[in-house]
Amino acid sequence: MSDNLTEDQQVEELKKWWKENGRSIIVGAVMGIALIGGWQGWQGYQENQAEAGAAAYDQFSGKIQSNDAGSAAAELNALHAEHGDTLYAAFANLQMALAQISSGDADAAAGQLQQVISGSKDQGLVQIAAVRLARLYASQEKFAEARQALKHVTSPAFEAESLAIEGQVALGEGNLEAAQVALTAAQEKGASDSEMIRYLLQQLE
């Protein structure tokens, strides 16, 4: 705005400018406030969901620890119904699978692990579930299913465990050369069950 304009002219220029631009400024400001408020509301909702999911998981975990299978199953269903998109649901599936394996219900455990593989957005949990499922199938001599489960194990962090299972599968299938190669690689990469791997390699010598 020019400094040579009179005060009245400056006022008129301001009125004219506001008439042309004021609406967009107000709308932009309102939208900005709404976005900030909406983001804060969403953050609050997410925090509340996380807290509720944690509480539901604690309830489920307590039933598992007390060996109350029926109540644990009910709590697991409720957890998935209300907080199925949280990590707590996948954690619960993994814990339930361990309990079912301990009780001898391998098929139900496999179902829990499959649910994590197909439903979890966390790749770390997917890898854990895939390794456990492959190991479970290998113990049942379901070698084709074990290999299928291992296809989901893609992280270098789980390579040693994957190789150990591959070795067990190859051994079960009678492919001794492939078993020795996989088990040796697993041993070199520091697979967790070192005693079992050492024993199997001794048998292959």
Order of alpha helices (4+ residues) and beta strands (2+ residues): alpha-alpha-alpha-alpha-alpha-alpha-alpha-alpha-alpha
